[in-house]
Amino acid sequence: MAIYITDECINCGACEPECPNNAIYEGGFEWAVVDGTSLTGEYKLEDGKTVPVEAKQIPIEDDYYYIVPDKCTECKGFHEEPQCAAVCPVDCCVPDPDRVESDEVLLERKIRLHL
C-alpha cells in the first residue's frame, strides 16, 4: 500500500527530504511526475490517465504535507522501511488502507520512476 499523511501533520517537513521518489510535497504546492526523476515524455498514472511528465498536477492537500500515491513505493528497493514514517515526529505517515499494493507493484513503480 502507499503511504499517506494524516491531518495530524504538524508541517515540520522532516519527511520531504527523506523520500527517494520525491513523492512528498508541501501542502498547496503542485507536483509533477518528473520531480526527482530523469523521466521524459509521458507517464501513465495509476488511474490510467497519461500525462506529460513535466505537467504540474493539482495539489492533493492544501493544508499539510502530502504524498503522491503515483510516486510512492514505500521506499521498496531503497530502504527496509518507509523513511517518511521513520522520521515523522508525530507518526502521521501511515499505510493507506484504501490503496493496498503488493511489493511487486511497488518495485515495478520504482523501476518505472527511476529508469
C-alpha positions as CSV (number, residue, x, y, z in Angstrom):
1,M,0.0,0.0,0.0
2,A,1.1,3.6,-0.5
3,I,1.8,5.7,2.5
4,Y,-0.3,8.8,3.2
5,I,0.0,11.7,5.6
6,T,-2.9,12.2,8.1
7,D,-4.3,15.6,9.0
8,E,-2.3,15.3,12.3
9,C,0.7,16.6,10.3
10,I,2.4,19.5,12.0
11,N,4.1,20.6,8.8
12,C,7.6,20.1,10.1
13,G,8.9,19.0,6.7
14,A,11.1,16.2,8.1
15,C,9.7,13.7,5.7
16,E,10.1,15.5,2.4
17,P,13.9,15.2,2.0
18,E,13.8,11.6,3.1
19,C,11.7,10.4,0.1
20,P,13.8,8.7,-2.6
21,N,11.0,9.2,-5.1
22,N,10.3,12.9,-4.4
23,A,6.7,11.9,-3.7
24,I,6.2,14.2,-0.8
25,Y,5.1,17.8,-1.3
26,E,4.2,20.7,1.0
27,G,0.5,21.4,1.2
28,G,-0.8,23.6,-1.6
29,F,2.2,23.0,-3.9
30,E,1.7,21.4,-7.3
31,W,3.5,18.2,-8.1
32,A,4.9,16.7,-11.3
33,V,6.0,13.2,-12.2
34,V,9.4,14.4,-13.3
35,D,10.3,15.9,-9.9
36,G,13.2,13.9,-8.6
37,T,13.4,11.6,-11.7
38,S,15.1,11.6,-15.1
39,L,11.9,10.7,-16.9
40,T,11.0,12.4,-20.2
41,G,7.9,12.2,-22.4
42,E,4.7,10.9,-20.9
43,Y,3.8,8.8,-17.9
44,K,0.7,6.7,-17.3
45,L,-0.7,7.3,-13.8
46,E,-2.3,4.6,-11.8
47,D,-5.8,5.8,-12.7
48,G,-5.0,5.2,-16.4
49,K,-4.5,8.9,-17.3
50,T,-1.4,9.7,-19.3
51,V,0.3,13.0,-18.6
52,P,3.4,14.8,-19.8
53,V,6.0,14.2,-17.0
54,E,6.6,17.9,-16.6
55,A,2.9,18.8,-16.3
56,K,2.0,20.3,-13.0
57,Q,-0.7,18.5,-11.2
58,I,-3.2,19.8,-8.7
59,P,-2.1,19.5,-5.0
60,I,-3.6,16.6,-3.2
61,E,-3.8,18.5,0.0
62,D,-3.7,22.3,0.7
63,D,-3.1,22.5,4.4
64,Y,-0.3,20.0,5.2
65,Y,2.3,17.8,3.5
66,Y,1.0,15.1,1.2
67,I,2.4,12.0,-0.6
68,V,1.6,11.4,-4.3
69,P,0.5,7.8,-4.4
70,D,1.6,7.5,-8.1
71,K,5.2,8.2,-6.9
72,C,5.2,6.4,-3.5
73,T,6.9,3.0,-3.4
74,E,7.0,2.7,0.4
75,C,10.8,3.0,-0.2
76,K,10.9,-0.5,-1.6
77,G,14.2,-1.0,-3.4
78,F,15.8,1.8,-1.4
79,H,15.3,1.1,2.3
80,E,13.9,-1.5,4.7
81,E,11.1,0.7,5.8
82,P,9.3,3.9,4.6
83,Q,11.6,6.7,5.5
84,C,8.8,9.3,5.9
85,A,7.3,7.2,8.7
86,A,10.7,6.6,10.3
87,V,11.4,10.3,10.7
88,C,7.9,11.7,11.4
89,P,7.8,13.1,14.9
90,V,4.0,12.7,15.2
91,D,3.6,9.3,13.4
92,C,1.2,10.7,10.8
93,C,2.9,8.9,7.8
94,V,0.8,5.7,7.7
95,P,-0.2,3.0,5.3
96,D,-3.2,3.9,3.2
97,P,-5.9,1.2,3.7
98,D,-7.6,2.3,0.5
99,R,-4.6,1.7,-1.6
100,V,-3.3,-1.8,-0.9
101,E,-0.4,-2.7,-3.2
102,S,1.9,-5.7,-3.3
103,D,5.7,-5.5,-3.1
104,E,5.8,-6.4,-6.8
105,V,3.6,-3.4,-7.7
106,L,5.7,-1.0,-5.6
107,L,9.0,-2.3,-7.0
108,E,7.6,-2.0,-10.6
109,R,6.7,1.6,-9.9
110,K,10.2,2.2,-8.5
111,I,11.7,0.9,-11.8
112,R,9.3,3.0,-13.9
113,L,10.2,6.1,-12.0
114,H,14.0,5.5,-12.0
115,L,14.9,4.3,-15.4
